[in-house]
């Protein structure tokens, strides 16, 4: 097993964690406005590095949540991860944000309220990140995290996920799911509260990539923004 520093900055929850031999040995989370929590990232990383250095624990890699999500947050997180990899000669691992959001749902073994209604097809997982207005970043995964529908920026209507909801239950979660509860009105739609992308949930996905030697090029890696950055003029200037 490896010792990995995990960095997650895709939403308003900025978090850092350290895992060693399959266990989370350090974790800190800060919340702020969209992308603003990442302002604390430098201090949080310094404290995580101090913790491991004081315990003489050598790092093997840095994993970073690679998007989609907040443009500013992702840019700050990836820049920090690349800087540490350069400075300490470590491997860089990219973890898709929507996949890591599925980890706490799978670990808690949340199932349909009525398993007898599931039939032969197992439920799907639909993590959602708020992309403003009625748009969300989302994807569909099965329980093995195999992609059923690729990542997209969805303008959510009652028809957006209907073809899959007509076949099987879907669990919706994340800060994007909260604003879709009234729009997605289907008996197979289930909503799970209080799920957010956190660094500590990156551990199993990052360790699998480490064992499979799925590393990124530190020089050329960029986050998966999904959409181009759009600058918003402050209200005071309008």
HELIX and SHEET records of a PDB file:
HELIX    1   1 UNK A   36  UNK A   40  5                                   5    
HELIX    2   2 UNK A   41  UNK A   54  1                                  14    
HELIX    3   3 UNK A   71  UNK A   88  1                                  18    
HELIX    4   4 UNK A   97  UNK A  107  1                                  11    
HELIX    5   5 UNK A  115  UNK A  117  5                                   3    
HELIX    6   6 UNK A  162  UNK A  165  1                                   4    
HELIX    7   7 UNK A  178  UNK A  180  5                                   3    
HELIX    8   8 UNK A  199  UNK A  202  5                                   4    
HELIX    9   9 UNK A  203  UNK A  211  1                                   9    
HELIX   10  10 UNK A  235  UNK A  237  5                                   3    
SHEET    1   A 5 UNK A  23  UNK A  31  0                                        
SHEET    2   A 5 UNK A  13  UNK A  20 -1                                        
SHEET    3   A 5 UNK A   3  UNK A   8 -1                                        
SHEET    4   A 5 UNK A  61  UNK A  65  1                                        
SHEET    5   A 5 UNK A  91  UNK A  95  1                                        
SHEET    1   B 5 UNK A 147  UNK A 155  0                                        
SHEET    2   B 5 UNK A 135  UNK A 141 -1                                        
SHEET    3   B 5 UNK A 124  UNK A 130 -1                                        
SHEET    4   B 5 UNK A 170  UNK A 173  1                                        
SHEET    5   B 5 UNK A 189  UNK A 192  1                                        
END                                                                             
